[in-house]
Amino acid sequence: MHRRFLKECAAELAKQLYMVFRKSLQEERIPSPWKLASVTPIFKKGSHMDPSKYCPFSLTSVRCKIMENLIRDALMKHMVENDFLSDCQHGCVKRGGGGSCTTQ
């Protein structure tokens, strides 16, 4: 499914996606199509004829990325609320008091 379709039909698809995510977590496995990726070479700099001047760029399933984001957000919320992180850890952590990856 294209990401634009998922975004525009989010309200209609939310329950179905929830059921797929829940079943995936209960069975402790990811649907096989979500594991597939389309790899495209991205040119960096230098000679276009030199294969070492290209980096692989992988496009994975949008549904899998959505589930990963939900899990990450829930884990981070749990860790912050239960004070599992040191006050010195603030890079990429959303909480009061400021701090960033740069100041980390």
C-alpha positions in Angstrom: 0.0 0.0 0.0 1.2 3.4 -0.8 1.8 5.8 2.1 -0.5 8.4 0.7 -3.3 5.9 0.5 -2.7 4.9 4.1 -2.7 8.5 5.3 -5.8 9.5 3.4 -7.7 6.4 4.5 -6.3 6.3 8.1 -9.7 6.5 9.8 -11.1 3.7 7.7 -8.0 1.5 8.0 -7.1 2.1 11.7 -9.1 -0.9 13.0 -7.8 -3.3 10.4 -4.2 -2.2 10.9 -4.6 -2.5 14.7 -5.8 -6.1 14.2 -2.8 -7.0 12.0 -0.4 -5.3 14.4 -1.9 -7.1 17.4 -1.8 -10.5 15.7 1.8 -9.9 14.6 2.8 -9.1 18.2 0.8 -12.1 19.6 2.4 -14.5 17.2 5.8 -12.8 17.6 6.4 -12.6 13.9 6.3 -10.1 11.1 4.3 -10.7 7.9 6.7 -11.9 5.2 5.8 -9.1 2.7 6.9 -6.5 5.3 10.4 -8.0 5.3 10.9 -7.3 1.6 12.7 -4.1 0.6 13.3 -2.3 -2.7 17.0 -1.3 -2.8 18.0 1.6 -5.0 21.5 3.0 -5.5 21.9 6.6 -4.5 24.8 8.6 -6.0 27.0 10.5 -3.5 29.8 12.3 -5.3 32.7 11.7 -7.7 32.5 9.7 -10.9 29.2 8.3 -11.9 31.1 5.4 -13.5 32.6 4.3 -10.1 30.2 1.8 -8.3 31.8 2.7 -4.9 30.4 6.2 -5.2 26.9 4.9 -4.7 25.2 3.9 -1.4 22.3 1.5 -1.2 19.0 3.0 -0.1 16.3 0.6 1.1 12.6 1.2 0.9 10.6 -1.0 3.3 7.0 -1.5 4.0 5.1 1.6 5.3 2.9 -0.7 7.5 6.0 -2.1 9.2 7.4 1.4 9.7 4.1 2.5 11.3 4.2 -0.5 13.7 7.9 0.2 14.5 7.0 3.8 15.4 4.2 2.8 17.6 6.4 0.3 19.5 9.2 2.8 19.8 6.9 5.5 21.1 5.3 3.2 23.7 8.8 1.9 24.9 10.2 5.5 25.2 7.1 6.7 27.1 7.4 3.7 29.5 11.1 4.3 30.0 10.6 8.1 30.7 7.5 7.6 32.9 9.3 5.0 35.0 12.5 6.9 35.2 14.6 4.2 33.5 16.8 6.8 31.8 19.5 8.8 33.4 19.0 12.6 33.5 22.2 12.7 31.5 20.5 10.8 28.7 18.6 13.3 26.6 19.7 12.8 23.0 16.6 11.8 21.0 14.4 11.6 24.2 11.3 13.7 24.3 10.9 15.1 27.8 11.0 18.4 29.6 14.3 20.1 30.5 15.7 20.5 27.0 18.7 18.7 25.7 19.4 17.4 22.3 21.6 15.0 20.4 24.1 17.9 20.0 24.3 18.6 23.8 24.4 14.8 24.5 
